[in-house]
Amino acid sequence: METISSIFGKNVFNDAVMKARLPKETYKDVRRAIDDGKRLDIETANVVANAMKDWAVENGATHFTHWFQPMTGVTAEKHDSFISPEKSGSVIMEFSGKELVRGEPDASSFPSGGLRATFEARGYTAWDPTSYAFIKDGVLCIPTAFCSYGGEALDKKTPLLRSMEAINKQAIRVLRLFGNDTAKSVKTTVGPEQEYFLIPKELFDKRKDLIYTGRTLFGAKAPKGQELEDHYFGAIKPKVQEFMKELNDELWKLGILAKTEHNEVAPAQHELAPIFTTTNIATDHNQLTMEIMQKVAKRHGMVCLLHEKPFAGVNGSGKHNNWSISTDTGINLLEPGETPFDNAQFLLFLVAVIKAVDEYQDLLRISAASAGNDHRLGANEAPPAVVSMFLGDELTEILEAIENDASYDAKEKVQMKIGVHVIPKFPKDTTDRNRTSPFAFTGNKFEFRMVGSSASIAEANIVLNTAVAEELKEFADALESAKDFTGELHDLIKKTIKEHKRIIFNGNGYNDEWLAEAERRGLLNLKSTPECLPYFLKEKNVKLFTEHKVLSETEIKSRYEIMLENYTKTINIEALTMIDMVNKDILPAIGKYVKELAVTAEKRNALLPDFENSFETDRIAKLSALGKSVFTKVEELEQLLINADLSDSLKAAEYYRFKVFAAMQSLRVDVDMAERITSSEYWPYPSYGELLFGVR
């Protein structure tokens, strides 16, 4: 029987495999590339490629691919076999350093936001040696960056790697000021919690909306939802447990640190959380996790839904981005220690994050923006669209004491007492967890809760890394020339607290009172994707990315255009799907049921001529009125799509948000009402009750 330790990483060309298979000097060169960012020469790449190929073939691989993350939100791959022809007519297995280091996929059909004309096909993928190669479905996958012929980033990984270099550079400057000469590098680490739904595949196949859009565009609320709060952390159903077991095995084979699994709040909703790892690797792993979740679910007769809001009336799904900063020597720079009031290094990094979140709250909101996530944010099931920070009472009191030059009496750890003697005592945490906060401090990390379940975590971490790098740069610039380091450090921390404390809020983010208070504080409330995306082009935001060489101005504009186009296209597809469902299935179903009711009423009247006000007659009247309203509204929706002007991407997105989406919501109300009073024998789609409670 295989154990976890025996299968963990078995499909990964990881450090242990490289150490065993590469010549000693080659291995050292690769480690220098990973640890210090040193460039590998082609001779070294040839040796690595040959060893990688031999290992992959021994483990059943026949092809290789440069595995990359274009701006589609999913991964991409083009497979090439290892075979090379011989004059004798036979073949040999070959893989060169050139093939390892660089690929040339067609870039013309990927979103580019105007970076290139569609007829300009050439693009390049470049090996990222900091993320280990792996075998998936018999293919050696080499994690790569993806750029245009002109060198502009066309992917999510390239700016993420650049942002990691930016925060590393500035964090090292700050550490040197505190006398730390041992740390060679600083990396951000992430543990993304992944929420998802599981529903029966045979029911999924009967829903056009789920097939085309990933969410239910219609659906009357089931008699039972999440009201009893009995699903959260409840006993996991055997079928789901079998899925989770196979999922864990597949993830562990790929070296993905899957750790925690449980039922989430909504029926059919679940969560998986990994152990922290370096941000670019965590990003790769999360993309793989989503892909493997969907594959494994199908093998168990289920479909894994990753959309942020698959079902109305129950909680949607997010992806909590747990983010921290650590040195290569293992020091977590967001660890307060036993006496955070006296931990000046921690306090400086803490206020750098506070300042970054306050000054770049618009970018953080943009990093979580999508048509799907707009359903969650501000819906009292996820953080509000207003960005704020939760620090907890102790840290807040410490910052207040520093701001006011007051003393702070550290509180002793309180022992938890719950009145049962047999249960061991344990210390009470000094901070609670605030599930209503978009950006919460949770002990030694920050939890950014706004990211949507289907999204890549790259965007959120690009913003976090770059924004914090900017604040650390400002701090280092100020303190490197300080004559009285201790005094000026104190003044800097105090000044930063005073100027940016408006972003700190420890209360209930779901209250309307908080939204009013946030407005008084001058915080942004960007409720939808079209409302927040223009902030991407603000001068301060362009300056942030360009000065730290994370994104050029051209790359920023291209991403802005891509996000607007994706939003508009998503709503357009949903609207077209609604129209198709109504015209081909829903209106005919209502008509057939009305006809049956009419026939029944006619027969009743013939048998009981004196019988008045039969329920059939009332039901016919109500359904007929609803059917007429549905017909009118679907015609209006079609006309809105015909009238859409797509020449200006922002105006098009606003039109779809405030005109098309509003019409879709109005149409849904009538259709859902019709579903409630139409016989299930006639209704063309599986109900919410069947979908949410169908996995047994």
C-alpha positions as CSV (number, residue, x, y, z in Angstrom):
1,M,0.0,0.0,0.0
2,E,1.3,3.4,-1.0
3,T,1.8,5.9,1.7
4,I,1.5,9.7,1.5
5,S,5.3,10.1,1.8
6,S,5.9,7.6,-0.9
7,I,3.6,9.2,-3.5
8,F,4.2,12.9,-2.6
9,G,6.0,14.6,-5.5
10,K,6.4,11.4,-7.4
11,N,5.4,13.2,-10.6
12,V,7.6,16.2,-10.0
13,F,11.1,16.9,-11.3
14,N,11.9,18.4,-7.9
15,D,15.0,19.2,-6.0
16,A,15.6,15.6,-4.8
17,V,15.3,14.3,-8.4
18,M,17.6,16.9,-9.7
19,K,20.2,16.3,-7.0
20,A,20.1,12.6,-7.8
21,R,20.2,12.9,-11.6
22,L,22.3,16.0,-12.4
23,P,26.0,16.3,-12.3
24,K,27.1,18.1,-9.1
25,E,28.1,21.4,-10.9
26,T,25.0,21.4,-13.0
27,Y,22.8,20.9,-9.9
28,K,24.6,23.9,-8.2
29,D,24.0,26.0,-11.3
30,V,20.2,25.2,-11.2
31,R,20.1,26.0,-7.5
32,R,21.7,29.3,-8.1
33,A,19.1,30.0,-10.8
34,I,16.3,29.2,-8.4
35,D,17.7,30.8,-5.3
36,D,19.6,33.8,-6.7
37,G,18.0,34.4,-10.1
38,K,21.2,33.6,-12.0
39,R,20.8,32.8,-15.7
40,L,21.5,29.3,-17.0
41,D,23.7,29.0,-20.1
42,I,22.7,26.7,-23.0
43,E,25.3,24.0,-22.1
44,T,23.8,23.7,-18.6
45,A,20.2,23.7,-20.1
46,N,21.2,20.8,-22.4
47,V,22.3,18.7,-19.4
48,V,19.1,19.5,-17.5
49,A,16.9,18.8,-20.5
50,N,18.4,15.4,-21.1
51,A,18.1,14.4,-17.5
52,M,14.5,15.7,-17.4
53,K,13.6,13.8,-20.5
54,D,15.1,10.5,-19.2
55,W,13.2,10.9,-16.0
56,A,9.9,11.8,-17.7
57,V,10.2,8.9,-20.2
58,E,10.9,6.4,-17.3
59,N,7.7,7.7,-15.7
60,G,5.5,7.1,-18.8
61,A,5.7,10.5,-20.5
62,T,5.8,10.6,-24.3
63,H,5.3,14.3,-24.9
64,F,6.5,17.6,-23.4
65,T,4.8,21.0,-23.3
66,H,5.5,24.5,-22.1
67,W,2.7,25.0,-19.6
68,F,1.7,28.7,-19.3
69,Q,-1.0,31.0,-18.0
70,P,-2.3,33.4,-20.6
71,M,-4.8,36.1,-19.9
72,T,-7.7,33.7,-20.4
73,G,-7.7,32.8,-16.7
74,V,-6.9,29.1,-17.4
75,T,-3.7,27.4,-18.4
76,A,-2.5,26.6,-21.9
77,E,-0.3,23.9,-23.4
78,K,0.8,22.6,-26.8
79,H,2.2,19.0,-26.8
80,D,5.3,17.9,-28.7
81,S,6.6,14.4,-28.6
82,F,10.1,13.5,-27.7
83,I,10.6,11.4,-30.8
84,S,13.2,12.4,-33.4
85,P,13.6,10.4,-36.7
86,E,16.7,8.4,-37.6
87,K,17.9,7.6,-41.1
88,S,17.1,4.0,-40.6
89,G,13.5,4.8,-40.2
90,S,13.4,4.3,-36.5
91,V,13.1,7.1,-33.9
92,I,15.0,8.2,-30.8
93,M,13.8,10.2,-27.8
94,E,15.4,13.6,-27.7
95,F,14.9,16.9,-25.8
96,S,17.3,19.7,-26.1
97,G,18.2,22.7,-23.9
98,K,16.8,25.0,-26.5
99,E,13.4,23.2,-26.3
100,L,13.5,23.4,-22.5
101,V,14.4,27.1,-22.3
102,R,12.2,28.5,-25.1
103,G,9.0,27.5,-26.9
104,E,7.1,29.2,-29.8
105,P,3.4,28.8,-29.5
106,D,1.0,30.7,-31.7
107,A,0.1,33.9,-29.8
108,S,-2.5,35.3,-32.2
109,S,-5.6,33.7,-30.6
110,F,-4.9,34.6,-27.0
111,P,-6.2,37.8,-25.4
112,S,-3.6,40.6,-26.0
113,G,-5.6,43.8,-25.3
114,G,-4.3,45.4,-28.5
115,L,-0.6,44.5,-27.8
116,R,-0.4,42.8,-31.2
117,A,-2.5,42.4,-34.4
118,T,-4.2,39.1,-34.7
119,F,-2.2,38.2,-37.9
120,E,1.0,38.5,-35.9
121,A,1.2,35.0,-34.7
122,R,4.5,34.6,-33.0
123,G,4.9,34.4,-29.2
124,Y,7.4,32.9,-26.9
125,T,7.3,30.8,-23.8
126,A,10.4,30.9,-21.5
127,W,11.2,28.3,-18.8
128,D,10.7,29.4,-15.2
129,P,13.3,27.3,-13.3
130,T,11.9,28.4,-9.9
131,S,8.8,26.3,-10.5
132,Y,9.4,22.6,-10.9
133,A,8.5,20.6,-14.0
134,F,5.9,17.9,-13.6
135,I,4.2,15.0,-15.4
136,K,0.4,15.3,-16.1
137,D,-1.5,12.8,-18.2
138,G,1.7,11.4,-19.7
139,V,3.0,14.9,-20.6
140,L,6.1,16.6,-19.2
141,C,4.8,20.1,-18.2
142,I,7.4,22.8,-18.0
143,P,6.1,25.9,-16.2
144,T,6.9,29.0,-18.4
145,A,6.3,32.7,-18.8
146,F,4.6,33.8,-22.0
147,C,5.5,37.0,-23.9
148,S,4.8,38.6,-27.3
149,Y,7.3,38.9,-30.2
150,G,8.0,42.4,-28.9
151,G,8.7,41.1,-25.4
152,E,5.5,42.3,-23.7
153,A,4.0,40.0,-21.1
154,L,1.0,38.1,-22.4
155,D,0.5,36.1,-19.3
156,K,-0.1,36.2,-15.5
157,K,3.2,34.7,-14.4
158,T,5.7,37.2,-15.9
159,P,4.4,40.2,-13.9
160,L,4.0,38.0,-10.8
161,L,7.7,37.0,-11.0
162,R,8.6,40.7,-11.6
163,S,6.6,41.7,-8.5
164,M,8.4,39.1,-6.4
165,E,11.7,40.6,-7.5
166,A,10.5,44.1,-6.6
167,I,9.5,43.2,-3.1
168,N,12.6,41.1,-2.6
169,K,14.8,44.1,-3.5
170,Q,13.1,46.5,-1.2
171,A,12.6,44.1,1.7
172,I,16.3,43.3,1.7
173,R,17.1,47.0,1.9
174,V,14.9,47.3,5.0
175,L,16.4,44.2,6.6
176,R,19.9,45.5,6.2
177,L,18.9,48.6,8.2
178,F,18.0,46.3,11.1
179,G,21.4,44.7,10.9
180,N,20.3,41.5,9.2
181,D,23.2,40.6,6.9
182,T,22.4,36.9,6.7
183,A,19.2,36.9,4.6
184,K,19.9,36.7,0.9
185,S,16.4,36.9,-0.4
186,V,12.8,37.7,0.7
187,K,9.9,35.9,-0.8
188,T,6.1,36.2,-0.3
189,T,4.3,33.0,0.5
190,V,0.7,32.2,-0.2
191,G,-1.8,29.5,0.9
192,P,-5.0,29.9,-1.2
193,E,-8.2,28.4,0.2
194,Q,-10.3,27.0,-2.7
195,E,-14.1,26.8,-2.4
196,Y,-16.1,24.8,-4.9
197,F,-19.5,23.0,-5.5
198,L,-20.1,19.4,-6.5
199,I,-23.2,18.4,-8.3
200,P,-24.3,15.2,-10.1
201,K,-23.0,15.2,-13.7
202,E,-26.3,13.8,-15.1
203,L,-28.1,16.9,-13.8
204,F,-25.4,19.3,-15.0
205,D,-25.7,17.9,-18.5
206,K,-29.4,19.0,-18.5
207,R,-28.7,22.6,-17.7
208,K,-27.6,24.8,-20.7
209,D,-26.7,27.6,-18.3
210,L,-24.3,25.5,-16.3
211,I,-22.7,24.1,-19.5
212,Y,-22.3,27.5,-21.2
213,T,-21.7,29.9,-18.3
214,G,-20.8,27.9,-15.1
215,R,-23.8,29.3,-13.2
216,T,-27.5,28.9,-13.1
217,L,-29.1,31.8,-14.9
218,F,-32.6,30.7,-13.7
219,G,-33.7,28.7,-10.7
220,A,-36.4,29.0,-8.0
221,K,-35.1,28.7,-4.5
222,A,-35.3,25.2,-2.9
223,P,-37.4,24.7,0.2
224,K,-34.2,24.2,2.1
225,G,-30.9,26.0,1.6
226,Q,-28.3,26.9,4.2
227,E,-30.7,28.3,6.8
228,L,-30.0,25.5,9.4
229,E,-26.3,26.0,9.1
230,D,-26.0,22.2,9.2
231,H,-23.7,21.7,6.2
232,Y,-20.7,23.8,7.4
233,F,-18.1,21.4,8.8
234,G,-20.7,18.6,8.7
235,A,-20.1,15.0,8.1
236,I,-18.8,14.5,4.6
237,K,-20.9,12.3,2.3
238,P,-19.2,9.0,1.3
239,K,-19.3,9.9,-2.4
240,V,-17.7,13.3,-1.7
241,Q,-15.2,11.7,0.6
242,E,-14.1,9.3,-2.2
243,F,-13.7,12.3,-4.5
244,M,-11.6,14.1,-1.9
245,K,-9.4,11.0,-1.3
246,E,-8.6,10.7,-5.0
247,L,-8.1,14.4,-5.4
248,N,-5.6,14.4,-2.5
249,D,-3.7,11.6,-4.1
250,E,-3.5,13.3,-7.4
251,L,-2.4,16.6,-5.9
252,W,0.2,15.0,-3.6
253,K,1.7,13.2,-6.6
254,L,2.3,16.7,-8.1
255,G,3.8,18.0,-4.9
256,I,0.8,20.2,-4.1
257,L,0.5,20.6,-0.3
258,A,-3.2,19.8,0.0
259,K,-3.9,19.9,3.8
260,T,-7.5,20.8,4.8
261,E,-10.8,19.7,3.4
262,H,-14.3,20.3,4.7
263,N,-17.9,21.1,3.9
264,E,-18.6,24.8,3.4
265,V,-21.7,26.8,4.3
266,A,-24.0,26.1,1.3
267,P,-25.3,22.7,0.4
268,A,-23.0,20.9,-2.0
269,Q,-20.2,23.4,-1.3
270,H,-16.8,22.4,-0.1
271,E,-13.3,23.8,0.5
272,L,-9.7,22.6,0.1
273,A,-6.8,24.5,1.6
274,P,-3.0,23.9,1.1
275,I,0.0,24.6,3.2
276,F,1.8,27.9,2.4
277,T,4.5,27.9,-0.3
278,T,6.3,30.5,-2.4
279,T,3.8,32.7,-4.3
280,N,4.6,31.8,-7.9
281,I,4.6,28.1,-7.1
282,A,1.4,28.5,-5.1
283,T,-0.1,30.2,-8.2
284,D,0.9,27.3,-10.4
285,H,-0.4,24.8,-7.9
286,N,-3.7,26.5,-7.5
287,Q,-4.2,26.5,-11.3
288,L,-3.4,22.7,-11.3
289,T,-5.7,22.2,-8.3
290,M,-8.7,23.7,-10.2
291,E,-8.0,21.6,-13.3
292,I,-7.6,18.4,-11.3
293,M,-10.7,19.0,-9.2
294,Q,-12.8,19.1,-12.4
295,K,-11.2,15.9,-13.8
296,V,-11.5,13.9,-10.7
297,A,-15.1,15.0,-10.1
298,K,-16.1,13.6,-13.5
299,R,-14.5,10.3,-12.7
300,H,-16.9,10.1,-9.7
301,G,-20.0,11.1,-11.7
302,M,-20.0,14.7,-10.5
303,V,-19.1,18.1,-11.9
304,C,-17.0,20.6,-9.9
305,L,-18.3,24.1,-10.2
306,L,-15.7,26.9,-9.7
307,H,-17.9,29.8,-10.6
308,E,-18.2,32.5,-7.9
309,K,-22.0,32.3,-7.8
310,P,-23.4,29.1,-9.3
311,F,-26.7,29.3,-7.3
312,A,-28.7,32.3,-6.2
313,G,-29.9,32.4,-2.6
314,V,-27.0,30.5,-1.1
315,N,-23.4,31.5,-0.5
316,G,-21.0,31.8,-3.5
317,S,-17.4,30.6,-3.6
318,G,-14.3,32.6,-2.9
319,K,-10.6,31.9,-2.7
320,H,-9.0,33.4,0.4
321,N,-5.5,34.5,-0.4
322,N,-3.4,34.0,2.8
323,W,-0.3,36.1,2.2
324,S,2.9,36.6,4.1
325,I,6.6,37.6,3.7
326,S,9.5,35.4,4.7
327,T,13.3,35.4,4.4
328,D,15.3,32.6,2.9
329,T,16.5,31.9,6.5
330,G,12.9,31.1,7.6
331,I,12.0,34.3,9.4
332,N,8.3,35.4,8.9
333,L,8.5,39.2,8.7
334,L,4.8,39.4,9.7
335,E,5.3,37.4,12.9
336,P,4.6,39.8,15.8
337,G,6.5,37.7,18.4
338,E,5.7,37.7,22.1
339,T,6.1,41.5,22.4
340,P,4.9,43.1,19.2
341,F,5.0,46.6,20.8
342,D,8.8,46.2,21.1
343,N,9.3,44.5,17.7
344,A,10.2,47.5,15.6
345,Q,11.0,45.4,12.5
346,F,7.6,43.7,12.6
347,L,5.9,47.1,13.1
348,L,7.6,48.6,10.2
349,F,6.6,45.8,7.8
350,L,3.1,45.9,9.3
351,V,2.6,49.6,8.7
352,A,4.1,49.1,5.2
353,V,1.2,46.8,4.5
354,I,-1.3,49.1,6.1
355,K,-0.1,52.0,3.9
356,A,-0.1,49.8,0.8
357,V,-3.6,48.7,1.3
358,D,-4.8,52.2,1.9
359,E,-3.0,53.9,-1.0
360,Y,-3.8,51.1,-3.4
361,Q,-7.2,49.9,-2.3
362,D,-8.5,50.5,-5.8
363,L,-5.9,48.1,-7.3
364,L,-6.8,45.4,-4.7
365,R,-10.4,45.8,-5.7
366,I,-9.5,45.5,-9.4
367,S,-7.4,42.4,-8.7
368,A,-10.6,40.6,-7.6
369,A,-12.8,42.0,-10.3
370,S,-14.8,39.8,-12.7
371,A,-18.4,39.4,-13.8
372,G,-18.6,36.3,-11.6
373,N,-17.2,37.8,-8.5
374,D,-19.5,40.9,-8.8
375,H,-22.2,38.5,-7.5
376,R,-20.3,37.9,-4.3
377,L,-18.7,41.2,-3.2
378,G,-21.0,43.2,-1.0
379,A,-23.7,40.5,-0.9
380,N,-23.4,39.7,2.9
381,E,-21.8,36.4,2.2
382,A,-18.4,37.7,1.2
383,P,-16.4,40.9,2.0
384,P,-18.0,44.2,1.0
385,A,-16.7,45.9,-2.2
386,V,-15.1,48.5,0.2
387,V,-11.5,47.5,1.0
388,S,-10.6,47.7,4.7
389,M,-8.2,46.0,7.1
390,F,-8.9,44.0,10.3
391,L,-6.0,43.9,12.8
392,G,-7.7,42.8,16.0
393,D,-7.8,44.5,19.3
394,E,-4.2,44.0,20.5
395,L,-2.5,45.3,17.3
396,T,-4.9,48.2,17.0
397,E,-4.2,49.2,20.6
398,I,-0.5,49.0,20.0
399,L,-0.7,51.2,17.0
400,E,-2.9,53.7,18.9
401,A,-0.3,53.7,21.7
402,I,2.5,54.5,19.2
403,E,0.4,57.2,17.5
404,N,-0.3,58.9,20.8
405,D,3.2,58.3,22.3
406,A,1.5,56.4,25.1
407,S,2.8,53.4,27.0
408,Y,1.4,50.0,26.2
409,D,0.9,47.3,28.8
410,A,1.2,43.9,27.1
411,K,-1.7,41.7,28.1
412,E,-0.9,38.2,29.4
413,K,-2.1,35.3,27.5
414,V,-5.5,34.3,28.9
415,Q,-6.2,30.6,29.4
416,M,-9.4,29.5,27.7
417,K,-11.8,28.1,30.3
418,I,-14.8,26.2,29.0
419,G,-16.0,24.5,32.2
420,V,-15.0,20.9,31.3
421,H,-12.1,19.7,33.5
422,V,-11.0,16.8,31.2
423,I,-10.3,19.2,28.3
424,P,-6.8,20.6,28.3
425,K,-6.3,24.3,28.8
426,F,-4.9,26.3,26.0
427,P,-4.0,30.0,25.5
428,K,-6.6,32.3,24.0
429,D,-5.5,34.0,20.8
430,T,-5.0,37.7,21.0
431,T,-7.0,38.3,17.8
432,D,-10.2,36.9,16.5
433,R,-10.9,36.1,12.8
434,N,-13.2,38.5,11.0
435,R,-14.9,36.9,8.1
436,T,-16.5,40.2,7.0
437,S,-13.2,41.9,6.5
438,P,-11.7,42.0,3.0
439,F,-8.1,42.1,4.4
440,A,-7.6,40.5,7.8
441,F,-4.6,39.9,9.9
442,T,-4.7,36.3,11.2
443,G,-1.7,35.9,13.5
444,N,1.3,36.0,11.1
445,K,-0.2,36.6,7.7
446,F,-2.9,38.6,6.0
447,E,-6.0,36.9,4.5
448,F,-7.2,38.7,1.4
449,R,-10.8,37.4,1.1
450,M,-12.0,39.2,-2.0
451,V,-10.5,36.9,-4.7
452,G,-13.1,34.8,-6.6
453,S,-13.1,31.0,-6.7
454,S,-12.4,30.7,-10.4
455,A,-9.7,33.4,-10.6
456,S,-6.0,33.0,-10.8
457,I,-4.4,34.3,-7.6
458,A,-1.7,35.9,-9.7
459,E,-3.4,39.3,-10.0
460,A,-4.0,39.8,-6.3
461,N,-0.4,38.9,-5.4
462,I,1.0,41.1,-8.2
463,V,-0.8,44.0,-6.5
464,L,0.2,43.1,-3.0
465,N,3.8,42.4,-3.8
466,T,4.2,45.6,-5.8
467,A,2.3,47.9,-3.5
468,V,4.2,46.7,-0.4
469,A,7.5,47.0,-2.4
470,E,6.7,50.6,-3.0
471,E,6.1,51.4,0.7
472,L,9.2,49.5,1.7
473,K,11.2,51.5,-0.9
474,E,9.9,54.8,0.6
475,F,10.8,53.6,4.1
476,A,14.3,52.5,3.0
477,D,14.9,55.8,1.2
478,A,14.0,57.7,4.3
479,L,15.9,55.6,6.8
480,E,19.1,54.8,4.9
481,S,20.1,58.5,5.4
482,A,18.8,58.7,9.0
483,K,21.2,60.2,11.6
484,D,19.2,58.9,14.5
485,F,17.8,55.6,13.2
486,T,15.8,54.6,16.2
487,G,14.2,58.0,16.6
488,E,13.4,58.5,12.9
489,L,12.1,54.9,12.7
490,H,9.7,55.6,15.5
491,D,8.6,58.9,13.9
492,L,8.1,57.1,10.5
493,I,5.9,54.4,12.1
494,K,3.9,56.9,14.0
495,K,3.4,59.1,10.9
496,T,2.3,56.2,8.8
497,I,-0.2,55.0,11.4
498,K,-1.7,58.5,11.7
499,E,-2.0,59.0,7.9
500,H,-3.4,55.6,7.0
501,K,-5.5,54.4,10.1
502,R,-8.7,55.1,8.1
503,I,-8.2,51.7,6.4
504,I,-8.4,49.8,9.7
505,F,-11.8,48.6,10.7
506,N,-12.4,45.8,13.2
507,G,-16.2,45.7,13.1
508,N,-18.9,44.0,11.0
509,G,-18.2,44.9,7.4
510,Y,-21.7,43.7,6.4
511,N,-23.5,46.5,8.3
512,D,-24.9,49.4,6.3
513,E,-23.5,51.7,9.0
514,W,-20.0,50.6,8.0
515,L,-20.6,51.6,4.3
516,A,-21.7,55.1,5.5
517,E,-18.6,55.3,7.8
518,A,-16.3,54.1,5.0
519,E,-17.6,56.9,2.8
520,R,-17.0,59.5,5.5
521,R,-13.4,58.1,5.8
522,G,-12.9,58.6,2.0
523,L,-12.7,54.9,1.2
524,L,-13.8,53.7,-2.2
525,N,-16.9,51.6,-2.7
526,L,-16.5,50.2,-6.2
527,K,-19.5,47.9,-6.6
528,S,-18.9,46.4,-10.0
529,T,-16.1,45.6,-12.5
530,P,-16.9,48.4,-14.9
531,E,-16.9,50.9,-12.0
532,C,-13.5,49.9,-10.7
533,L,-11.5,49.1,-13.8
534,P,-10.9,52.8,-14.9
535,Y,-8.9,53.2,-11.7
536,F,-6.3,50.9,-13.2
537,L,-5.2,53.7,-15.5
538,K,-4.9,56.3,-12.6
539,E,-1.5,58.0,-12.7
540,K,-0.4,56.8,-9.3
541,N,-1.2,53.1,-10.3
542,V,0.6,53.4,-13.7
543,K,3.6,54.9,-11.8
544,L,3.6,52.1,-9.3
545,F,3.9,49.3,-11.8
546,T,6.2,51.1,-14.2
547,E,8.7,52.3,-11.6
548,H,9.1,48.8,-10.2
549,K,9.2,47.3,-13.7
550,V,6.3,45.0,-13.0
551,L,4.2,46.2,-15.9
552,S,4.9,48.7,-18.6
553,E,2.3,51.3,-19.5
554,T,1.5,49.4,-22.6
555,E,1.0,46.2,-20.6
556,I,-1.3,48.0,-18.2
557,K,-3.5,49.3,-20.9
558,S,-3.7,45.9,-22.6
559,R,-4.8,44.3,-19.3
560,Y,-7.4,47.0,-18.8
561,E,-8.8,46.3,-22.3
562,I,-8.7,42.5,-21.7
563,M,-10.6,42.7,-18.4
564,L,-13.3,45.0,-19.9
565,E,-13.6,42.7,-22.9
566,N,-13.9,39.6,-20.8
567,Y,-16.6,41.2,-18.7
568,T,-18.6,42.2,-21.7
569,K,-18.2,38.9,-23.4
570,T,-19.2,37.0,-20.2
571,I,-22.5,39.0,-19.8
572,N,-23.2,38.7,-23.5
573,I,-22.8,34.9,-23.4
574,E,-25.1,34.7,-20.3
575,A,-27.7,36.9,-22.0
576,L,-27.6,34.8,-25.2
577,T,-27.9,31.6,-23.1
578,M,-31.0,33.0,-21.3
579,I,-32.6,33.9,-24.6
580,D,-32.0,30.4,-25.9
581,M,-33.3,28.7,-22.7
582,V,-36.5,30.9,-22.7
583,N,-37.3,30.6,-26.4
584,K,-36.6,26.9,-26.9
585,D,-37.4,25.4,-23.5
586,I,-39.1,27.6,-20.9
587,L,-41.9,29.3,-22.9
588,P,-42.8,25.9,-24.6
589,A,-42.9,24.3,-21.2
590,I,-45.2,26.9,-19.8
591,G,-47.4,26.6,-22.8
592,K,-47.7,22.8,-22.5
593,Y,-48.6,23.0,-18.8
594,V,-51.2,25.8,-19.5
595,K,-52.7,23.6,-22.2
596,E,-52.9,20.6,-19.8
597,L,-54.6,22.8,-17.2
598,A,-57.0,24.1,-19.7
599,V,-58.0,20.6,-20.8
600,T,-58.4,19.5,-17.2
601,A,-60.5,22.6,-16.4
602,E,-62.7,21.9,-19.5
603,K,-63.3,18.3,-18.4
604,R,-64.1,19.5,-14.8
605,N,-66.6,22.0,-16.1
606,A,-68.2,19.4,-18.2
607,L,-68.6,17.1,-15.2
608,L,-69.4,19.8,-12.7
609,P,-71.0,22.6,-14.5
610,D,-71.9,24.4,-11.3
611,F,-68.3,24.3,-10.0
612,E,-66.8,27.8,-9.9
613,N,-63.3,29.2,-9.5
614,S,-61.3,26.0,-10.0
615,F,-57.6,26.3,-9.2
616,E,-56.8,25.4,-12.8
617,T,-58.5,28.5,-14.0
618,D,-56.6,30.6,-11.5
619,R,-53.3,28.9,-12.4
620,I,-53.9,29.3,-16.1
621,A,-54.4,33.1,-15.6
622,K,-51.3,33.5,-13.5
623,L,-49.1,31.4,-15.8
624,S,-50.4,33.0,-18.9
625,A,-49.6,36.5,-17.5
626,L,-46.1,35.3,-16.5
627,G,-45.6,33.7,-19.9
628,K,-46.6,37.0,-21.6
629,S,-44.2,38.9,-19.3
630,V,-41.4,36.5,-20.0
631,F,-42.0,36.7,-23.7
632,T,-41.9,40.5,-23.6
633,K,-38.8,40.7,-21.4
634,V,-36.8,38.2,-23.5
635,E,-37.7,40.3,-26.6
636,E,-36.4,43.4,-24.8
637,L,-33.2,41.6,-23.9
638,E,-32.7,40.5,-27.5
639,Q,-33.1,44.1,-28.6
640,L,-30.6,45.3,-26.0
641,L,-28.0,42.9,-27.4
642,I,-28.7,44.1,-31.0
643,N,-28.3,47.7,-29.9
644,A,-25.0,47.2,-28.1
645,D,-22.2,49.4,-29.3
646,L,-18.8,47.6,-28.7
647,S,-16.6,50.3,-30.2
648,D,-15.6,51.7,-26.8
649,S,-14.7,48.9,-24.3
650,L,-15.5,50.9,-21.1
651,K,-18.9,52.2,-22.4
652,A,-19.7,48.6,-23.7
653,A,-19.0,47.2,-20.2
654,E,-21.1,49.8,-18.5
655,Y,-23.9,49.2,-21.0
656,Y,-23.8,45.5,-20.2
657,R,-23.6,46.1,-16.5
658,F,-26.4,48.6,-16.2
659,K,-28.7,47.8,-19.1
660,V,-28.2,44.1,-20.2
661,F,-27.6,42.7,-16.7
662,A,-30.5,44.6,-15.2
663,A,-32.8,43.2,-18.0
664,M,-31.5,39.7,-17.3
665,Q,-32.3,40.0,-13.6
666,S,-35.8,41.2,-14.4
667,L,-36.4,38.3,-16.7
668,R,-35.1,35.9,-14.1
669,V,-37.6,37.0,-11.5
670,D,-40.5,36.1,-13.8
671,V,-39.0,32.8,-14.9
672,D,-38.3,31.7,-11.4
673,M,-41.8,32.6,-10.4
674,A,-43.2,30.5,-13.2
675,E,-41.0,27.6,-12.2
676,R,-42.6,27.7,-8.7
677,I,-46.1,27.1,-10.1
678,T,-45.3,24.8,-13.1
679,S,-45.5,21.1,-12.7
680,S,-42.0,19.5,-12.4
681,E,-43.1,17.1,-15.1
682,Y,-43.1,20.0,-17.5
683,W,-40.3,22.2,-16.3
684,P,-37.3,21.5,-18.6
685,Y,-34.5,21.8,-16.1
686,P,-33.4,20.1,-12.9
687,S,-34.4,22.2,-9.9
688,Y,-32.2,23.8,-7.3
689,G,-33.3,21.1,-4.8
690,E,-32.1,18.4,-7.1
691,L,-28.8,20.2,-7.9
692,L,-27.9,21.1,-4.3
693,F,-29.0,17.9,-2.7
694,G,-28.4,15.4,-5.6
695,V,-25.0,14.1,-4.4
696,R,-25.8,11.4,-1.8
